[in-house]
Amino acid sequence: MDEVHGTAAATDEDGRPYANGFKPAVYDWDGWTCEDDCTVCATGADCADCRACTDFAFPYPPHWARTWQEGEPERGVEAFGGPGGMSAGRELVDDGGDWVLIEQNRDAAATARAAGHWVVEADIRTLDPRHPALRCTRRFHGSPPCQTLSDGGKRSAWNSQEISELQSIMWQASEAFGFLEVDDLCSLYGGPHHYYGDVIDGMEDHPDAHGWGELCGGGHLPPCMTPAAFREWAASAVSDERTALMAEMLIWPMCLVQIGAPLVSITMEQSANLLKQTPALAEAIQSEITSVEGFGWAWCSWQIADAADFGAATHRERAWMVATRYEQPRYADHVDGQAAAREMFAHVLKKTGKLPDWMPELDRRIEPYQGRPALPVVTVAEALNLPATWWADTRGKRKVNPKTGRPNGGGSFPLNRVGMCVTAPWYGIKFRPADVPQGEGTTTVSLPDLGVLVGFRRDYPWTYIPARAGAKGTRNIAQMIADAVSPFMGAAISAAVQGEDWYKPVSSYQAALYRLHRKAETNGRPEAEEQLTLFGKQTLLRTLFAPRTGAAAADWKPAV
């Protein structure tokens, strides 16, 4: 799909031929859409019932074969959609959106599909964002994998040399995809002038050497790379290919705009370490979005925000980016950028005495509260209806340190406070009264409980497709919950660029989710056996044999 095309009939919007043999191909699209002599849809049938529309739009919704019309739900693409945390939050403020999630993990994809979302189950690098079905996309969100950035991983993305090389590559995205504006395009079209307008050696006798020909003048450099080529280039700079997936946050928006999509917002979620440890990557994205040499958009802000500050019962500190094309987003706030940088990089200042060489501008952010009272702080005890005097042990029984009288190795915390960030090993948590020795608790945690602590409704359809007979997938689902975007943050960030204000719907959601109108009941817990019963056979069968509207890309192929 990424082959280079000839230039015989290929010209840019100003009628100039594309340079270097490149044409921004949208597959081999001949311009057909559902509106063009579609005999099936002309009878009033839905695009989903039309083979032509279904094949054309695959793997995206069949109705995306139609051109978007005013009044219809906005179309959006969410990269690295996971089990649907961002989408769950987005639906709290804008339940009329028309979104596609892209997710590679089959259990996360199955979970998001069971929650009602259209999911393309695929490695995002196998997809071309120039697909004609995406030509009406208005919103884009991405939550790239954070394993190479997080404290719990090997931190390969902290390598300064790799990050510097990847940053340099990402700076070239605007040129690669046709957004770099230059004063003179002449030399690209065989004319006598260099990049800066001076005459090329040996072309002094060219008739246009001291004037302007029809191909001289300023404009945007035509695209010079395909998405596949840029991905390969980015991956060549890093030791772990997952770090290179950060480039998708430029590849997708730029390619969407390249094919004419009316994109108006980009949002992104990533490990807080993206800003704290590798701010050069955040700077590269921001500069390409706001710079006149790049997108030239009106706004791009970076900040770190904690889900616990927006209603969740556990901490989940993440880096967030919000970018808008034409104007400031809702909740836009301007702050002292230098003060924000000193606070963000206090650990760098302490070590080196100076701020990082490359970092995004931090003089703007979104402030969803806008002076309103903060949502209630919810403790783990309140969230799970447990006594406030109880404790949780995230690890088994441990020896006591004779000097402190406390168990070695940590892993225990009181329930009368906001919980730490949920991680995958939490599926083994045991709860106990304060007078029960550490490691001897008998009350277990359920997977729905873990989801609730992050901010998911209790009946969220966490789904595991068994890899072997008898496998329950407890660890797999716990990992999904640990990796997911908190719906509380998903709502606040989404509301900055679309839908209604987040405050009232999220306040109501929090009150219902955590039963804030009731006091914790000591004996209100279900039995352990009941807790561990996650889903009946019917739920799993519905997931495995989903209707076409929820089918994975791997399960269905277009007719040839």
C-alpha positions as a Python dict, from the first residue, in 0.01 Angstrom:
ca = {
    (1, 'M'): (0, 0, 0),
    (2, 'D'): (298, 230, 47),
    (3, 'E'): (453, 206, -296),
    (4, 'V'): (587, 519, -462),
    (5, 'H'): (380, 642, -754),
    (6, 'G'): (488, 822, -1069),
    (7, 'T'): (438, 1194, -1112),
    (8, 'A'): (288, 1207, -1459),
    (9, 'A'): (-59, 1306, -1336),
    (10, 'A'): (29, 1390, -977),
    (11, 'T'): (19, 1755, -877),
    (12, 'D'): (-24, 1942, -553),
    (13, 'E'): (-315, 2176, -474),
    (14, 'D'): (-143, 2455, -668),
    (15, 'G'): (-104, 2241, -978),
    (16, 'R'): (268, 2181, -932),
    (17, 'P'): (403, 1828, -986),
    (18, 'Y'): (510, 1635, -681),
    (19, 'A'): (885, 1616, -632),
    (20, 'N'): (1117, 1318, -602),
    (21, 'G'): (868, 1077, -755),
    (22, 'F'): (634, 1092, -455),
    (23, 'K'): (257, 1116, -457),
    (24, 'P'): (66, 1116, -127),
    (25, 'A'): (-125, 802, -226),
    (26, 'V'): (-438, 710, -35),
    (27, 'Y'): (-407, 342, -111),
    (28, 'D'): (-517, 317, -475),
    (29, 'W'): (-829, 522, -417),
    (30, 'D'): (-1005, 634, -731),
    (31, 'G'): (-1219, 886, -541),
    (32, 'W'): (-1524, 661, -500),
    (33, 'T'): (-1745, 713, -195),
    (34, 'C'): (-2083, 582, -89),
    (35, 'E'): (-2248, 884, -250),
    (36, 'D'): (-2112, 789, -593),
    (37, 'D'): (-2358, 555, -761),
    (38, 'C'): (-2388, 313, -468),
    (39, 'T'): (-2692, 119, -589),
    (40, 'V'): (-2745, -61, -258),
    (41, 'C'): (-2735, 247, -35),
    (42, 'A'): (-2945, 438, -287),
    (43, 'T'): (-3234, 210, -192),
    (44, 'G'): (-3213, 325, 170),
    (45, 'A'): (-3001, 38, 300),
    (46, 'D'): (-2743, 93, 570),
    (47, 'C'): (-2377, 93, 472),
    (48, 'A'): (-2330, -205, 703),
    (49, 'D'): (-2560, -402, 473),
    (50, 'C'): (-2373, -291, 162),
    (51, 'R'): (-2077, -500, 50),
    (52, 'A'): (-1925, -213, -150),
    (53, 'C'): (-1925, 23, 151),
    (54, 'T'): (-1806, -248, 389),
    (55, 'D'): (-1514, -345, 165),
    (56, 'F'): (-1425, 18, 96),
    (57, 'A'): (-1419, 122, 463),
    (58, 'F'): (-1261, -194, 611),
    (59, 'P'): (-1134, -220, 882),
    (60, 'Y'): (-1327, 92, 984),
    (61, 'P'): (-1707, 123, 1020),
    (62, 'P'): (-1891, 73, 689),
    (63, 'H'): (-2077, 404, 726),
    (64, 'W'): (-1741, 582, 713),
    (65, 'A'): (-1764, 515, 339),
    (66, 'R'): (-2007, 808, 342),
    (67, 'T'): (-1885, 1164, 368),
    (68, 'W'): (-1963, 1310, 710),
    (69, 'Q'): (-2262, 1545, 714),
    (70, 'E'): (-2332, 1841, 942),
    (71, 'G'): (-2524, 1727, 1250),
    (72, 'E'): (-2379, 1376, 1253),
    (73, 'P'): (-2160, 1259, 1546),
    (74, 'E'): (-1799, 1369, 1518),
    (75, 'R'): (-1564, 1098, 1397),
    (76, 'G'): (-1256, 1021, 1600),
    (77, 'V'): (-967, 776, 1604),
    (78, 'E'): (-813, 655, 1928),
    (79, 'A'): (-472, 491, 1894),
    (80, 'F'): (-364, 238, 2157),
    (81, 'G'): (-720, 232, 2292),
    (82, 'G'): (-658, -41, 2551),
    (83, 'P'): (-969, -175, 2725),
    (84, 'G'): (-1153, 154, 2672),
    (85, 'G'): (-1070, 376, 2970),
    (86, 'M'): (-1040, 696, 2769),
    (87, 'S'): (-1357, 606, 2583),
    (88, 'A'): (-1546, 539, 2906),
    (89, 'G'): (-1450, 886, 3026),
    (90, 'R'): (-1527, 1046, 2691),
    (91, 'E'): (-1878, 900, 2696),
    (92, 'L'): (-1950, 1080, 3023),
    (93, 'V'): (-1918, 1415, 2847),
    (94, 'D'): (-1996, 1330, 2484),
    (95, 'D'): (-2207, 1019, 2432),
    (96, 'G'): (-2275, 1107, 2068),
    (97, 'G'): (-1925, 1059, 1931),
    (98, 'D'): (-1839, 817, 1651),
    (99, 'W'): (-1502, 668, 1745),
    (100, 'V'): (-1275, 386, 1633),
    (101, 'L'): (-1025, 234, 1876),
    (102, 'I'): (-703, 72, 1757),
    (103, 'E'): (-561, -188, 1994),
    (104, 'Q'): (-323, -481, 1946),
    (105, 'N'): (-370, -674, 2271),
    (106, 'R'): (-649, -922, 2208),
    (107, 'D'): (-788, -920, 2562),
    (108, 'A'): (-794, -539, 2579),
    (109, 'A'): (-953, -529, 2234),
    (110, 'A'): (-1214, -785, 2338),
    (111, 'T'): (-1289, -586, 2653),
    (112, 'A'): (-1334, -258, 2464),
    (113, 'R'): (-1549, -437, 2206),
    (114, 'A'): (-1765, -589, 2482),
    (115, 'A'): (-1807, -234, 2620),
    (116, 'G'): (-1964, -134, 2288),
    (117, 'H'): (-1676, 25, 2098),
    (118, 'W'): (-1571, -33, 1737),
    (119, 'V'): (-1224, -182, 1769),
    (120, 'V'): (-962, -244, 1502),
    (121, 'E'): (-752, -520, 1653),
    (122, 'A'): (-415, -470, 1489),
    (123, 'D'): (-60, -349, 1531),
    (124, 'I'): (-99, 20, 1455),
    (125, 'R'): (214, 8, 1241),
    (126, 'T'): (32, -213, 991),
    (127, 'L'): (-232, 56, 931),
    (128, 'D'): (-205, 349, 690),
    (129, 'P'): (-359, 668, 832),
    (130, 'R'): (-417, 787, 474),
    (131, 'H'): (-702, 538, 432),
    (132, 'P'): (-986, 716, 248),
    (133, 'A'): (-1238, 608, 512),
    (134, 'L'): (-1054, 835, 757),
    (135, 'R'): (-1093, 1149, 545),
    (136, 'C'): (-1362, 1294, 777),
    (137, 'T'): (-1182, 1239, 1110),
    (138, 'R'): (-1207, 1541, 1342),
    (139, 'R'): (-1056, 1410, 1667),
    (140, 'F'): (-748, 1204, 1749),
    (141, 'H'): (-632, 1058, 2080),
    (142, 'G'): (-337, 835, 2159),
    (143, 'S'): (-207, 650, 2465),
    (144, 'P'): (123, 503, 2341),
    (145, 'P'): (275, 214, 2542),
    (146, 'C'): (468, 335, 2846),
    (147, 'Q'): (669, 24, 2936),
    (148, 'T'): (1001, 173, 2823),
    (149, 'L'): (932, 492, 3020),
    (150, 'S'): (775, 367, 3342),
    (151, 'D'): (961, 309, 3667),
    (152, 'G'): (853, -55, 3664),
    (153, 'G'): (1018, -130, 3328),
    (154, 'K'): (1378, -141, 3208),
    (155, 'R'): (1372, 236, 3135),
    (156, 'S'): (1532, 196, 2794),
    (157, 'A'): (1359, 516, 2685),
    (158, 'W'): (1563, 709, 2942),
    (159, 'N'): (1874, 668, 2724),
    (160, 'S'): (1968, 1027, 2639),
    (161, 'Q'): (2142, 941, 2312),
    (162, 'E'): (1847, 739, 2182),
    (163, 'I'): (1602, 1011, 2281),
    (164, 'S'): (1813, 1277, 2112),
    (165, 'E'): (1816, 1078, 1788),
    (166, 'L'): (1443, 1008, 1803),
    (167, 'Q'): (1374, 1373, 1878),
    (168, 'S'): (1570, 1476, 1568),
    (169, 'I'): (1370, 1232, 1357),
    (170, 'M'): (1038, 1353, 1496),
    (171, 'W'): (1138, 1710, 1415),
    (172, 'Q'): (1136, 1599, 1051),
    (173, 'A'): (773, 1484, 1053),
    (174, 'S'): (641, 1812, 914),
    (175, 'E'): (879, 1787, 620),
    (176, 'A'): (814, 1415, 570),
    (177, 'F'): (438, 1463, 547),
    (178, 'G'): (416, 1791, 358),
    (179, 'F'): (386, 2066, 620),
    (180, 'L'): (722, 2242, 595),
    (181, 'E'): (685, 2584, 438),
    (182, 'V'): (985, 2718, 244),
    (183, 'D'): (1059, 3031, 45),
    (184, 'D'): (1163, 2853, -274),
    (185, 'L'): (1058, 2513, -406),
    (186, 'C'): (1241, 2569, -734),
    (187, 'S'): (1524, 2318, -706),
    (188, 'L'): (1283, 2036, -625),
    (189, 'Y'): (1121, 2079, -964),
    (190, 'G'): (1445, 2095, -1165),
    (191, 'G'): (1476, 2472, -1156),
    (192, 'P'): (1796, 2675, -1117),
    (193, 'H'): (1759, 2780, -753),
    (194, 'H'): (1883, 2630, -430),
    (195, 'Y'): (1673, 2603, -112),
    (196, 'Y'): (1746, 2964, -17),
    (197, 'G'): (1699, 3104, -368),
    (198, 'D'): (2060, 3136, -483),
    (199, 'V'): (2153, 3004, -828),
    (200, 'I'): (2281, 2648, -848),
    (201, 'D'): (2635, 2615, -983),
    (202, 'G'): (2625, 2537, -1353),
    (203, 'M'): (2274, 2675, -1402),
    (204, 'E'): (2365, 3040, -1440),
    (205, 'D'): (2245, 3030, -1802),
    (206, 'H'): (1904, 2896, -1714),
    (207, 'P'): (1632, 3139, -1838),
    (208, 'D'): (1492, 3162, -1485),
    (209, 'A'): (1830, 3198, -1313),
    (210, 'H'): (1775, 3565, -1234),
    (211, 'G'): (1398, 3564, -1224),
    (212, 'W'): (1102, 3346, -1141),
    (213, 'G'): (961, 3065, -1349),
    (214, 'E'): (621, 2907, -1309),
    (215, 'L'): (760, 2649, -1067),
    (216, 'C'): (952, 2901, -855),
    (217, 'G'): (822, 3060, -540),
    (218, 'G'): (732, 2964, -186),
    (219, 'G'): (501, 2703, -49),
    (220, 'H'): (499, 2376, 141),
    (221, 'L'): (744, 2106, 54),
    (222, 'P'): (553, 1815, -92),
    (223, 'P'): (546, 1494, 116),
    (224, 'C'): (865, 1293, 82),
    (225, 'M'): (802, 987, 301),
    (226, 'T'): (534, 726, 352),
    (227, 'P'): (414, 637, 703),
    (228, 'A'): (593, 300, 675),
    (229, 'A'): (923, 465, 585),
    (230, 'F'): (898, 715, 871),
    (231, 'R'): (816, 435, 1116),
    (232, 'E'): (1120, 240, 1002),
    (233, 'W'): (1336, 550, 1044),
    (234, 'A'): (1207, 613, 1398),
    (235, 'A'): (1255, 251, 1502),
    (236, 'S'): (1616, 260, 1380),
    (237, 'A'): (1704, 517, 1649),
    (238, 'V'): (1599, 317, 1955),
    (239, 'S'): (1682, -17, 2113),
    (240, 'D'): (1318, -96, 2198),
    (241, 'E'): (1070, -46, 1915),
    (242, 'R'): (797, 46, 2161),
    (243, 'T'): (970, 378, 2227),
    (244, 'A'): (942, 459, 1855),
    (245, 'L'): (563, 428, 1881),
    (246, 'M'): (568, 784, 2018),
    (247, 'A'): (613, 890, 1655),
    (248, 'E'): (256, 772, 1584),
    (249, 'M'): (139, 1085, 1765),
    (250, 'L'): (273, 1284, 1469),
    (251, 'I'): (231, 1030, 1188),
    (252, 'W'): (-144, 991, 1232),
    (253, 'P'): (-248, 1357, 1273),
    (254, 'M'): (-24, 1475, 990),
    (255, 'C'): (-132, 1203, 750),
    (256, 'L'): (-498, 1262, 834),
    (257, 'V'): (-466, 1632, 754),
    (258, 'Q'): (-262, 1543, 445),
    (259, 'I'): (-565, 1356, 301),
    (260, 'G'): (-799, 1643, 386),
    (261, 'A'): (-941, 1531, 722),
    (262, 'P'): (-1080, 1831, 918),
    (263, 'L'): (-881, 1740, 1229),
    (264, 'V'): (-934, 1994, 1508),
    (265, 'S'): (-791, 1833, 1823),
    (266, 'I'): (-524, 1593, 1939),
    (267, 'T'): (-500, 1458, 2293),
    (268, 'M'): (-245, 1223, 2440),
    (269, 'E'): (-182, 1026, 2760),
    (270, 'Q'): (154, 880, 2859),
    (271, 'S'): (366, 794, 3162),
    (272, 'A'): (454, 1097, 3373),
    (273, 'N'): (816, 1003, 3303),
    (274, 'L'): (772, 1128, 2949),
    (275, 'L'): (792, 1478, 3095),
    (276, 'K'): (1009, 1406, 3397),
    (277, 'Q'): (1276, 1193, 3228),
    (278, 'T'): (1249, 1236, 2849),
    (279, 'P'): (1103, 1585, 2794),
    (280, 'A'): (1279, 1609, 2455),
    (281, 'L'): (1013, 1382, 2303),
    (282, 'A'): (733, 1600, 2439),
    (283, 'E'): (917, 1904, 2300),
    (284, 'A'): (943, 1742, 1956),
    (285, 'I'): (569, 1674, 1943),
    (286, 'Q'): (477, 2019, 2070),
    (287, 'S'): (710, 2198, 1829),
    (288, 'E'): (581, 2005, 1529),
    (289, 'I'): (222, 2087, 1625),
    (290, 'T'): (257, 2458, 1703),
    (291, 'S'): (559, 2572, 1503),
    (292, 'V'): (512, 2767, 1180),
    (293, 'E'): (748, 2511, 1026),
    (294, 'G'): (501, 2239, 1131),
    (295, 'F'): (127, 2225, 1181),
    (296, 'G'): (103, 2581, 1304),
    (297, 'W'): (-184, 2498, 1540),
    (298, 'A'): (-311, 2746, 1798),
    (299, 'W'): (-251, 2547, 2118),
    (300, 'C'): (-48, 2255, 2252),
    (301, 'S'): (-7, 2213, 2626),
    (302, 'W'): (168, 1954, 2841),
    (303, 'Q'): (109, 1881, 3208),
    (304, 'I'): (109, 1604, 3467),
    (305, 'A'): (-226, 1527, 3627),
    (306, 'D'): (-337, 1274, 3888),
    (307, 'A'): (-669, 1088, 3852),
    (308, 'A'): (-713, 1108, 4229),
    (309, 'D'): (-747, 1485, 4196),
    (310, 'F'): (-1042, 1436, 3962),
    (311, 'G'): (-1245, 1179, 4152),
    (312, 'A'): (-1062, 842, 4150),
    (313, 'A'): (-999, 642, 4469),
    (314, 'T'): (-638, 569, 4371),
    (315, 'H'): (-356, 779, 4238),
    (316, 'R'): (-272, 758, 3868),
    (317, 'E'): (-26, 1029, 3771),
    (318, 'R'): (13, 1068, 3396),
    (319, 'A'): (147, 1316, 3140),
    (320, 'W'): (-128, 1473, 2928),
    (321, 'M'): (-113, 1673, 2607),
    (322, 'V'): (-398, 1877, 2463),
    (323, 'A'): (-368, 2038, 2117),
    (324, 'T'): (-629, 2238, 1929),
    (325, 'R'): (-616, 2368, 1575),
    (326, 'Y'): (-798, 2700, 1571),
    (327, 'E'): (-841, 2830, 1924),
    (328, 'Q'): (-770, 2762, 2289),
    (329, 'P'): (-933, 2454, 2440),
    (330, 'R'): (-1195, 2473, 2710),
    (331, 'Y'): (-1035, 2523, 3054),
    (332, 'A'): (-728, 2691, 2900),
    (333, 'D'): (-504, 2838, 3167),
    (334, 'H'): (-179, 3033, 3144),
    (335, 'V'): (90, 3001, 3412),
    (336, 'D'): (450, 3103, 3479),
    (337, 'G'): (637, 2865, 3248),
    (338, 'Q'): (974, 2903, 3421),
    (339, 'A'): (823, 2832, 3763),
    (340, 'A'): (642, 2531, 3621),
    (341, 'A'): (966, 2405, 3465),
    (342, 'R'): (1158, 2445, 3790),
    (343, 'E'): (891, 2249, 3974),
    (344, 'M'): (871, 1979, 3705),
    (345, 'F'): (1247, 1934, 3683),
    (346, 'A'): (1347, 1992, 4045),
    (347, 'H'): (1524, 1655, 4037),
    (348, 'V'): (1728, 1767, 3734),
    (349, 'L'): (1814, 2103, 3890),
    (350, 'K'): (1931, 1930, 4207),
    (351, 'K'): (2158, 1700, 4006),
    (352, 'T'): (2291, 1929, 3732),
    (353, 'G'): (2207, 2281, 3845),
    (354, 'K'): (2021, 2358, 3523),
    (355, 'L'): (1701, 2276, 3341),
    (356, 'P'): (1698, 2016, 3060),
    (357, 'D'): (1834, 2134, 2726),
    (358, 'W'): (1509, 2035, 2554),
    (359, 'M'): (1165, 2051, 2710),
    (360, 'P'): (818, 2161, 2600),
    (361, 'E'): (684, 2502, 2688),
    (362, 'L'): (500, 2468, 3019),
    (363, 'D'): (340, 2813, 3030),
    (364, 'R'): (-4, 2679, 2944),
    (365, 'R'): (-222, 2397, 3068),
    (366, 'I'): (-584, 2305, 3111),
    (367, 'E'): (-750, 2358, 3449),
    (368, 'P'): (-1083, 2170, 3443),
    (369, 'Y'): (-1199, 2292, 3784),
    (370, 'Q'): (-1197, 2661, 3687),
    (371, 'G'): (-1223, 2766, 4051),
    (372, 'R'): (-1500, 2519, 4141),
    (373, 'P'): (-1479, 2300, 4455),
    (374, 'A'): (-1274, 1986, 4408),
    (375, 'L'): (-1463, 1658, 4385),
    (376, 'P'): (-1473, 1463, 4713),
    (377, 'V'): (-1162, 1270, 4810),
    (378, 'V'): (-1250, 901, 4809),
    (379, 'T'): (-1057, 652, 5020),
    (380, 'V'): (-1007, 288, 4932),
    (381, 'A'): (-1232, 195, 5224),
    (382, 'E'): (-1514, 411, 5091),
    (383, 'A'): (-1469, 287, 4736),
    (384, 'L'): (-1488, -80, 4836),
    (385, 'N'): (-1727, -48, 5130),
    (386, 'L'): (-1470, -168, 5382),
    (387, 'P'): (-1406, -47, 5739),
    (388, 'A'): (-1181, 259, 5748),
    (389, 'T'): (-964, 96, 6016),
    (390, 'W'): (-862, -194, 5792),
    (391, 'W'): (-535, -244, 5606),
    (392, 'A'): (-437, -392, 5270),
    (393, 'D'): (-137, -615, 5210),
    (394, 'T'): (-10, -621, 4853),
    (395, 'R'): (248, -887, 4940),
    (396, 'G'): (251, -1199, 5156),
    (397, 'K'): (361, -1229, 5516),
    (398, 'R'): (703, -1077, 5575),
    (399, 'K'): (954, -1071, 5860),
    (400, 'V'): (944, -777, 6099),
    (401, 'N'): (1233, -534, 6112),
    (402, 'P'): (1342, -538, 6481),
    (403, 'K'): (1456, -175, 6464),
    (404, 'T'): (1127, -32, 6333),
    (405, 'G'): (880, -300, 6437),
    (406, 'R'): (738, -294, 6085),
    (407, 'P'): (734, -566, 5819),
    (408, 'N'): (1025, -554, 5574),
    (409, 'G'): (968, -453, 5214),
    (410, 'G'): (658, -237, 5241),
    (411, 'G'): (350, -342, 5052),
    (412, 'S'): (93, -260, 5320),
    (413, 'F'): (-125, 49, 5344),
    (414, 'P'): (-424, 170, 5546),
    (415, 'L'): (-759, 191, 5369),
    (416, 'N'): (-853, 527, 5518),
    (417, 'R'): (-672, 718, 5242),
    (418, 'V'): (-653, 742, 4865),
    (419, 'G'): (-475, 433, 4736),
    (420, 'M'): (-145, 409, 4555),
    (421, 'C'): (-149, 354, 4180),
    (422, 'V'): (-302, 16, 4102),
    (423, 'T'): (-51, -226, 3952),
    (424, 'A'): (-97, -578, 3814),
    (425, 'P'): (16, -761, 4135),
    (426, 'W'): (-276, -604, 4320),
    (427, 'Y'): (-496, -895, 4218),
    (428, 'G'): (-338, -1078, 4515),
    (429, 'I'): (-424, -813, 4775),
    (430, 'K'): (-558, -933, 5111),
    (431, 'F'): (-756, -702, 5340),
    (432, 'R'): (-741, -730, 5719),
    (433, 'P'): (-850, -555, 6037),
    (434, 'A'): (-577, -352, 6207),
    (435, 'D'): (-544, -609, 6490),
    (436, 'V'): (-472, -894, 6245),
    (437, 'P'): (-98, -949, 6180),
    (438, 'Q'): (45, -843, 5846),
    (439, 'G'): (4, -1110, 5580),
    (440, 'E'): (-275, -1295, 5761),
    (441, 'G'): (-574, -1120, 5609),
    (442, 'T'): (-841, -1340, 5453),
    (443, 'T'): (-1060, -1093, 5264),
    (444, 'T'): (-961, -1090, 4897),
    (445, 'V'): (-999, -833, 4624),
    (446, 'S'): (-1199, -898, 4308),
    (447, 'L'): (-1106, -778, 3962),
    (448, 'P'): (-1418, -559, 3946),
    (449, 'D'): (-1291, -404, 4273),
    (450, 'L'): (-960, -316, 4105),
    (451, 'G'): (-1148, -159, 3815),
    (452, 'V'): (-1358, 47, 4058),
    (453, 'L'): (-1046, 177, 4230),
    (454, 'V'): (-920, 306, 3893),
    (455, 'G'): (-1259, 454, 3805),
    (456, 'F'): (-1442, 191, 3598),
    (457, 'R'): (-1800, 98, 3673),
    (458, 'R'): (-1837, -227, 3866),
    (459, 'D'): (-2001, -415, 3578),
    (460, 'Y'): (-1737, -316, 3322),
    (461, 'P'): (-1698, -621, 3094),
    (462, 'W'): (-1336, -718, 3161),
    (463, 'T'): (-1273, -999, 2916),
    (464, 'Y'): (-1008, -1265, 2887),
    (465, 'I'): (-982, -1504, 2592),
    (466, 'P'): (-822, -1820, 2735),
    (467, 'A'): (-485, -1902, 2584),
    (468, 'R'): (-507, -2255, 2722),
    (469, 'A'): (-769, -2478, 2877),
    (470, 'G'): (-854, -2378, 3232),
    (471, 'A'): (-679, -2041, 3221),
    (472, 'K'): (-868, -1773, 3414),
    (473, 'G'): (-665, -1473, 3304),
    (474, 'T'): (-667, -1308, 3647),
    (475, 'R'): (-320, -1160, 3602),
    (476, 'N'): (-397, -1056, 3242),
    (477, 'I'): (-708, -862, 3343),
    (478, 'A'): (-528, -705, 3639),
    (479, 'Q'): (-257, -587, 3399),
    (480, 'M'): (-524, -437, 3172),
    (481, 'I'): (-672, -247, 3463),
    (482, 'A'): (-326, -128, 3570),
    (483, 'D'): (-247, 1, 3220),
    (484, 'A'): (-581, 167, 3145),
    (485, 'V'): (-661, 536, 3137),
    (486, 'S'): (-877, 631, 3434),
    (487, 'P'): (-1226, 728, 3311),
    (488, 'F'): (-1214, 1025, 3548),
    (489, 'M'): (-918, 1174, 3362),
    (490, 'G'): (-1062, 1064, 3029),
    (491, 'A'): (-1370, 1275, 3098),
    (492, 'A'): (-1181, 1585, 3212),
    (493, 'I'): (-939, 1582, 2917),
    (494, 'S'): (-1206, 1497, 2660),
    (495, 'A'): (-1427, 1779, 2782),
    (496, 'A'): (-1144, 2022, 2710),
    (497, 'V'): (-1189, 1963, 2337),
    (498, 'Q'): (-1539, 1822, 2287),
    (499, 'G'): (-1878, 1757, 2443),
    (500, 'E'): (-2015, 1918, 2756),
    (501, 'D'): (-1845, 2043, 3071),
    (502, 'W'): (-1712, 1752, 3277),
    (503, 'Y'): (-1792, 1868, 3629),
    (504, 'K'): (-2158, 1769, 3679),
    (505, 'P'): (-2160, 1437, 3491),
    (506, 'V'): (-1837, 1325, 3658),
    (507, 'S'): (-1959, 1434, 4001),
    (508, 'S'): (-2273, 1224, 3952),
    (509, 'Y'): (-2068, 932, 3821),
    (510, 'Q'): (-1832, 946, 4118),
    (511, 'A'): (-2119, 957, 4368),
    (512, 'A'): (-2288, 655, 4208),
    (513, 'L'): (-1965, 456, 4157),
    (514, 'Y'): (-1841, 499, 4513),
    (515, 'R'): (-2185, 513, 4680),
    (516, 'L'): (-2092, 837, 4849),
    (517, 'H'): (-2442, 867, 4993),
    (518, 'R'): (-2381, 557, 5208),
    (519, 'K'): (-2138, 495, 5490),
    (520, 'A'): (-1904, 196, 5474),
    (521, 'E'): (-2057, -113, 5626),
    (522, 'T'): (-1832, -349, 5819),
    (523, 'N'): (-2013, -660, 5703),
    (524, 'G'): (-2112, -541, 5360),
    (525, 'R'): (-1856, -747, 5169),
    (526, 'P'): (-1944, -1044, 4947),
    (527, 'E'): (-1781, -1378, 5022),
    (528, 'A'): (-1443, -1451, 4863),
    (529, 'E'): (-1586, -1719, 4634),
    (530, 'E'): (-1848, -1475, 4505),
    (531, 'Q'): (-1582, -1208, 4443),
    (532, 'L'): (-1374, -1433, 4222),
    (533, 'T'): (-1665, -1514, 3992),
    (534, 'L'): (-1602, -1259, 3718),
    (535, 'F'): (-1808, -1351, 3416),
    (536, 'G'): (-2043, -1630, 3326),
    (537, 'K'): (-2014, -1843, 3014),
    (538, 'Q'): (-2264, -1626, 2830),
    (539, 'T'): (-2040, -1320, 2857),
    (540, 'L'): (-1740, -1505, 2719),
    (541, 'L'): (-1944, -1650, 2433),
    (542, 'R'): (-2078, -1304, 2345),
    (543, 'T'): (-1719, -1180, 2330),
    (544, 'L'): (-1585, -1466, 2123),
    (545, 'F'): (-1871, -1462, 1875),
    (546, 'A'): (-1938, -1088, 1853),
    (547, 'P'): (-2151, -951, 1568),
    (548, 'R'): (-1983, -792, 1268),
    (549, 'T'): (-1997, -445, 1423),
    (550, 'G'): (-1756, -563, 1688),
    (551, 'A'): (-1547, -809, 1490),
    (552, 'A'): (-1171, -784, 1499),
    (553, 'A'): (-973, -710, 1188),
    (554, 'A'): (-818, -1053, 1212),
    (555, 'D'): (-1160, -1223, 1207),
    (556, 'W'): (-1298, -1073, 887),
    (557, 'K'): (-1157, -991, 547),
    (558, 'P'): (-1309, -788, 264),
    (559, 'A'): (-1418, -965, -49),
    (560, 'V'): (-1160, -953, -326),
}
